[in-house]
């Protein structure tokens, strides 16, 4: 009896070869994803030997994108996105314009038609969801202000690309491709798309926010772990598919909103943990699928064009994002982290390139150049992340350059002169005003503790000041920010951000300015907690551990109270 085992063969070859080459890459001190990409090239149609099913691999990779965006939605609320909307919306739109203009100009210089040049430029302007999120997660930055800005920026880019994918077909004839376009048809298409997206968002925020957390609780009450895992995966896949089929929203954005509404449930952390293994496995398949689409002959036939594309992605986009973040008066560390996050292209670039080719706009050479740029920019992205800290130190070692980039004239970088000096003596200096920091701040103020907040999110600082809370904008790992927050006269330093490296720097600077200052630090994981305690940064608290201790203490208090009552 003969069976079609294409799926099994593709999975076995992709995962097995990715494991071997990923392990080899790590042993050579390279990112593991370099091995995954090379595995894809080796089992792709452009190299001799075994050839995996390319179309099937692309579908498996799409599942990885869905699960990854679902996981992001579980951690990234609409409130988080709105908190960085100013820089995310303006920054993403400006960066798309700059990167698209660079790509279009280069393609026109090569002699390509205007339509092909525009599609090519747009394909180079949008970053990869998978690469960005893996880069932020691996460094514990997803919940930081830098991570929220980068993810918010990416969500705006995805929305723009969704609209582009809808508008491009009716415009194809006007741009020199197949088909024709009428102005009325284009306007109708755009309005129809915006209406569908609006309806989807409203349904998810109004109906989904109530329905899906309730459904998750019903499943959890059965006590079946298998059913709970199935409900999580089915919700992610079902909502993503419905969003694409019914409302014309991409799979990625549909899954993102699915995670956002499930985040309202207290079971969101368990849902994230249950989907993590599948997410990691399918993310590997995504990198393998990218490698399968690449034709290595391009490196020999058109090396200068490949370098030009790579320069636009890695340097052009990076520099544009870097300058834009600084213009919004965010710290140097934020500018470097966000620009490194966006210095690659991925899944939306492939989708747009494929659509352009099917409409007769983009030549085969353009599609292969986009794949080459994606392959090398993805491989280089971890190296760019690793270069953030050395580059930051190098810039700060050049005092004139550092002063120009740190925006010293920023009105939010120092407290107003009208602040009462008594409020800046013996106060608690709180670093970070996110979900954890805001709760700490409210509790301290309820007990009458004088408070000064140091926060990187400028919108948050503006809101705090409008509420009468003393706050400064900037990265508290920089001495100037702690000085502006009057750390030398503070009673205690409370670090509420989940970044062990930055927390250690903050404590070192604070103790240099005030040796006897008391410090309380938040840890994100067991490893971070162990590192911080080893460095003796003060009292270290970690979410799950401290929550368990608090709950245990409450149980023991209740038992002791019952025992006291019984003894009387």
N, C-alpha and C positions, 0 to 999 in steps of 0.2 A: 504494500500500500504506500503510495507516494504522498508526501506532505510538503506543503510550501513552508519552508523554515526561514524565509528571508528576514523576518524580524529577529529570530533567535540568532541567526548568523551575523546580522548587523550589530546587535547588542554585544554579542560575545567578542567580535573582532574589535569594536570600538572601545569597549570598557577594558578588555584585556590588554590591548596595545597601549591605551592611555595609561594604564597602571604601570606598565613596564617603563615607558618613556618618561612618565611623570616622576617615577622613582629615580631614574637616571638623571633627570634634570635637577632634582633636589640634591642628589649626591654631588653634582657639579656646581652647586650653589646658584642655580638658576630657578626662577619661578616654576612650579609644577605645571602651570598652564602652558608653558612653552612646549613641554612634552606632549600635552593633549593636542595642541595645534599641529605638531609634527606628525602625531599619530593619524590625524585626519588627512594630511597630505599623502601619507603612505598608503592609506586605503581608499584614496580618492581616484577618480577616473583619469587624472593627468599623470599618474605614475604607474609603472608596470606591476604586475602581480595581481593579488586579490583586490577586487573593487566592490565596496559596500554599496548598498542601495542609497543613493544620494537623496532622493525624494523622501524616503522613509526617515532618514537621518534628520532632515529638516523638520519633519513633524515632531520627532522626539525632542529635538532642541527647542521647539516652540512650547512643548510641555514644560521644559525647564524654565523658560521665561515666565510662563504662567505661574508656576509654583514659587518662583523667586519673587515676583511682584506681589503675589499673595502674602508671602512672609513679610515683605516691606510694609504692606498695608496694615498688617497686624501690629506693627511697631510705630507706624508713622500716621498720626491722626490728621484729620482735616485741619484741626487747630494748629498743628505743627506747620502745615503747609501755609496756612494763612499768616502765621507769625513771621514768615520770611517772604511773603508775597511780593513786597516791593523790590527786593533785589532779585528774586527768582524770576519774576515776570519780565522786568525790564532787562535784566542781565541776559536771560536766555534769548529773548528776541534780538537784542543787540549782537550777541555772539553768533546767532544764526545768520544775521545779515552780513557780518564781517567774514565768517568762514565761507558762506555761499559766494560772496563777491570774490574772494581769493580763488576758490575753485573754478568759478565761471570764467574769471580772467585768464587763468592758466589754460583752460580748455579752448577758449577763443584764440589764444596765442598759438595753440597747436593746430588751429585751422578747423576746429569742430563747428558744426552749425550752432546757432544760438540756443535752440531747444535742448540739444544734447548737453551743451555747456551748463545750462541752468540746472538740469537734472543732476549732472555730475557735481556741481557746487553744493546743491542741497544735500546730496548723499554724504558729503564730507562734513556737514555741519552738526550732525546729531550724534551724541555719544551712545555707547552700548549700555543698556540697563544691567545686563548680567555682569559685565566687567566692573562697572562703577560700584555696584552693590557688594560684590565680592571683595573689592579693594577696601571699601569702607568697613565692612564687617570684620575682615581679617585683622584690621588695626583698631577695632573697638571704637570707630568713629561714627557709626550709624546714628547713635542717639545724641551726638554732640551737635552744637550749633553749626559747625562746619559740615557735618553730615546732612543736617536738615536743609541747609542751603543747597548743597550739591544735589540731593534727591529732589527737592522742590524745583530746582533748575531743570533737572532731567524730565520731570513730569510735564513742565511747560513745553519743553522740546518735543516730547511725545505727542502732546495735543496739537502742536503746530504740524507735525508730520502726518497725523491722522487727517487733518484738514487738507494737507497737500495731496495725500493719496486720493482724496475724494475729488479735488478740483482738477487734478492733472488730466484725467481721461477726456473731459470735455474741452480742455485747452490743447490737447495733443495736435489737432489739425492746425491750429493757429501757430503752434510752435514748430511745425515742420514735420510732424509725425503723421500717423494714420488717423482718419476720422475728421470730423468737422465740428465747429463750435458756433453757437449763437449766444449772444450776450444774455438774452432772456433765460436760456437753458442753464448757463453758468450761474446766474443769480438764483435761479430756482434750486439748483443742486446745493449751493452753499447754504441757503436758508434751510433747506430740508435737513442737511447734515447737522447744522447747529441746533435745530429743533430736536432731532433724535438724541443728540448728546445731552441736551438740557433735560429732556424727559428721563433719560437713563440716570443722570445724576440725581434728579429729584426723587425718582423711585428708590434709589439706593439709600439716600439720606433720610427719606420719610418712612418708606415701607420696610426696606431692607434692614435699617438700623434697629427696628423692633422685631422683625420676623426672624432673622437668622440667629441672633443671640438666643432668642426663645427656643428655636429649634435645636440649637447646640445643647442647651440645658436639658431638653427632653431626652436627647440621645445619651448625654452623660449620666442621667439618672438610671439608665438601664444597667449601668455597671459594666458594660461590654467595651473593652478597649478597642476591639476590632471595628465595632460600629462607630465609635467616636472618630477613629482615624479615617474610616470611610466617609463619614459625614463631612470632615474637614476637606478632604481631597475632592469629594463630589461637589461641595459648595464652590471651591475655587474653580474647578474645571467647568461646572455648569454655568456659573455666572459669567465667566470669561467667554464661553461659547455663545451664550445668549446675547451678551453685549455685542459680539461681533456680528452675529447673524441677524438680530432683530434691530439693533440700534446703529450698526455701522461703526462701533467703537472697537479699537484694537483689542486683541486678547490680553495684552499686557496691562492696559488701562482698566479693562474689565476686572481682571484679577486683583489689581491694586485696590479698586473700590470694594471688592468682595472682602479683602482683608481689613479695610478700613471700617466696614460696618460690623464685622465680627469682633473687632477690637473693643466694641462697646460691652462685650461679654466678659465676665470675670474669668472665663476659661480661655482667654486669648493666649496666655502664655503656654498653656498646655497644647493648644492648637498649633502654635508655632513650633513647639518641640516635636509634635507628632509628624509635621510635614517636613522637618529638617532633613532626614535621611534621603527621602525622595528628591528633595530640592537639590541636594549636593550631587546626587547621581546624575540627574538630568542636566545640571549645569555643566558637568564634564562632557556630556553628549553635545551640548551647544558648542563648546570649543572644538571638539572633534569635527562637527559638521562644518564649521568655518574653514578648517583646514582642508576638508574634502573638496571645497569649491575652488581652491586656489590652484592655478596652473603655474608651476615653477619656471616654465619657459619664459614667462614674462620678465623674470629677473635678468635673463641673458639678452632678450630681444629689446627691452625698453628699460634699462636700469635707471636712466636719468629721469624718466617720467615717474617711475616708482618712488624715487627719492623726492621728487617735487610733491607728489601726493602725500608722502610721509611727513614732509616739512610743513605742509598746510595743517595736517591733523595734529602733529605733536608740538609744533612751534607756533603756527598761526593761531589756532584755536586756544592754545594755552596762554599765549601772550594777550589775546583779546579778553579772555576770562579774567586773567590776572589784573589787567588794568581796570576792568569794569568793577571788580570787587573792591579795589583800592579807591576808586572814584566814589563808591558808596561808603567810604570811610571805615571799612572793616579792617581788622589787624592784618599784618603781613602774613601770619600763620594761616589765617582763613583764606587769603588770596592764593597762597601757594597750594594749599590743600584742595581747594575747589578747582583751580586750574589743572592740577595733576589728575583729578578725578575725571575731568572731561576730555582729556587728551587722547582719545581713541574713538573709533566708530564701531558699529555693530549691527544688530538685527534690523533696525529700521532702515539703515543704509542699504542692506541687502534687499529688503522689500521694495524700497523706492527704486533701486537700480533694476530689479526684475520687472517692475511695472514699466519703467522707462524703456526697457528693451522690448517688452511685449507691444508697446505702443509705437515702435519704430523710431523712438527718439534717441536712445542711448546705444552706441555701437558696442559690439562684443568686447572691444579693447577697453572701453570705459568701465564695463562691468568687472572685468578682470583687474583693472587698476584699483577699483574700489575694494575688491577682495584682498589684493596685496596690501593696500593701506590698512585695512582692518587687521590682517594677520600680524603685521609688524607692529602696529600701534598697540594692539592687545598684548603682544609679547613684551613691549617696552614699558607698558603702564606700571607694573610693579616697581621697575627701576626708577621711574619718575616719583612714585610715592616715597621710595627710600631716599631720594635726593632732596626731599622737602626740608628736612632738618638741617643737613649740611649747607644747603643754599640759604636758609634763613640765617644761620650763623655767619655765613660769608657776607651777606648783605649788612647785617648788624655790625660787622667788624669794620665796615666802611661808614663812618659816622655820618658824613654828609648825605650819602645815598640812603642810609637808614632813616635819617630824619625826614627826608623827602617822602619816603614810603610809609612812614608811621603816622602821617597826617597829624602833626602836633597842634595845628590850629583847630582841631575838631572841638566844637563846643560841648559835646557829650563826653569828651575824654577827661574832663575835670569837673569837680563840683562847683556850682555857682558861688561867688564870693558872699552872697547873702545868707549862706547856710550858717546857722548858729554854731560857734566853735564848741559849745558844750555837747552838741550832738555828735561831735567827731572826736570825743575823748571817752575811753572806756566802752566803746561800742563793739558790736559783733560785726566782723567783716565777712560777708557771705559771697562766695564765688560761685556763680551759676544760679539762675533763677528759672530752671525748667520745672519738670513735674516734681522732682524731689526738693530742689532748692526753694521753690515757691511755698511748699508746705512748711519747710523749716522756717522760712521768713515769716509766714503768717503766725506760726506758733510763738516765735520769739517776740513779735510785736504785740501779741495778745498779753504776754507777760510783762510788757513795758520795757523790753530790751531795745536800746538804741541800735539801729541797723544801718549799715552801708553795704550796697550790693555792687559787685563787679561782674558785668555780663557782656558777652560778645555780641549778642543780638541787639542791634541798635533800636529796633522797634520796641523791644521789651524795655530798654532803658528809658525811652520816651514815655511809655505808659507808666512806668514806675515813678518817674519825676512828676508826671501829671497827677499822680495819686498822692503826692507828697512824700514819697520814699526816696531817700538819698541814693543815687546810683551813678556809676561811671561806666562808660563803654570801653571795651578793650580786652585783650588777652592778659589775664592776671599772671601768666607765666613771664611777663615782662615787668621789670622793676618799676618802670614809669607808671603802670596802671595801679600797682599796689601802693605806690607813693601817693598818687592822686586820691586813693581811697583811704589815706591816712592810716596805713597799717602800723606805723610806728607808735600811734596812740591808741590802737585797738586793744581790747581785752582778750579777744579770741579770734582765730581765723577758722572759718568753716568752708571746706572745699566740697561742693556738692555736684561736681562734674565727674563722669565716669571715665577719667583719663589718668591712669596712674603716673605716666611719665610727666605730664604737665603738673599734676598735683605735687609730685616730689619737687619740681622746680619752684613752685609757689611757696612751699614750706621752707625751702632753702633760702629764698629771697626774703621771706618774712622774718626768719630767724636772724638773718644778717642785719636787717633793719631794726628788729626788736628781739634780742636773744631770748627773753623770757616769755614770749608769746605762747599761749596755749593753742593747740591745733587739733581740729577734728576733720577727718578726711573720709570721703566715700570711696569704696572700691567696687569695681564692676564684676569681678570674678575672684575665685579662690587664688588664682595665680597673682592677680593684682594685689589682693589683700596681703599675701605672703611677701611680695616685693616691698610693699609700703611698710609693713611691720619690720622687715629686715632693715630698712633704711631709717627706722625709728622716726617716722614723720608725725607721731602723736597717736591719738585715738583713731582707729580705723573701723569703719562700719561697712558691712556688705548686705545688700538687700535680703536675700534668702536666709542667710545665717542669722542676721539680727531679727528678722521677722519671726523665725523659729524660736529664738530665745524669748522674744516678747510674748509670743503665744504660750510658750511653756510656762513662763513666769505667771501669766494670767491664770492658767489651769491650776498651777500649784497654789496660788492665792485663793482661788475658789475652793479647792480641796481643804486647805488649812482653815478657811472660814467655816466650812461645814463641820470639820472636826471640832473646832472651838465651840460651835453651837451644840453639838452632840455631847461634849464633855460637861457643858453647863446644865 
